[in-house]
Amino acid sequence: MDILYFAWVRERIGLPREQVETSAATVAELVEELRACDERYAAAFADLSALRVALDQELSEFDAPLAGVREVAFFPPMTGG
């Protein structure tokens, strides 16, 4: 599965995108797997209330299932202006 990181999430992790193999059933489980990989991920995902997630370019929730998903994107909330 492709994972994309935007804005300060990308800065903390140090990658704009990566491909991962996961056994996670939900986005929240994927986040836990990533947090366990490295301190950079733990810092980026420390406060999930400060993040949004999109599955295959559709805004979603962290309890959403990953079955059939090809792309997960993490980004901070967008503001208007």
N, C-alpha and C positions, 0 to 999 in steps of 0.2 A: 504494500500500500504506500502511496505517496503522501508525505506529510509536508505541508508548507507552513512557514513561519513568517509573520509580517510585523513591521514596526519594532517596538522594543523587545518583543518576543524573539525575533530574529537576532537582534543585537545581543541579548543575553545568552542565547544558545550558540550563536556564531555561525549559523547555517541558514540559508534561505529556504532550503528544501532538503529532504532526504527520503530514501526508500527504506521501509522497515518491514520485517516479518513480525507478526504479532498473533498472540492467542487471545487477545482481549475481545470480550463480547460487546463492550460499550466504550464510549469515548472516555468515561471516567477510568475504566480499567486500563486503557491505553495510556492515559496521563500517568497513572501509577507506575506502569512499566517504564515509561520514559524518565520519571523522577528517580527511579532506582538506578538508572544507567550512569548518571553523572551529576555533579553538583550544578552544572550549567542548567540542566533541565529542572532540577529541584528549585533553583532560583526563578526560572521563567514561569513555572507552574505553582509557585508558592501560594498565590491568591487567585483561585479560579473565578472569584466574583469580578475580577478585573480583566477577564478574558471572554472572548466569544469564540464559537467554533462553527465551521461550515463543513458539511459532508457533501461531497460532489457538488460544490458551489451552492448549496442550499443551507441557509442559517438553521442551526440545530441546537440541541441541548446536550449537556454532558452525560445524561443518562440514555442517550440515543444508542440504538444497536449499530454495530459496525458491519453486520452481515451484508455482503455485496458492495460495500463502499470501496471505491478506488482511491479517493482523495480526501484527506482531512486537512483543514486549514485552521490555524490558530492566530488570533489577532485581537488587539484591544478594541473596546467599543468605539464605534465611529461617532463623530459629532458633526453636526451641521454647521454651515457657515459659508 
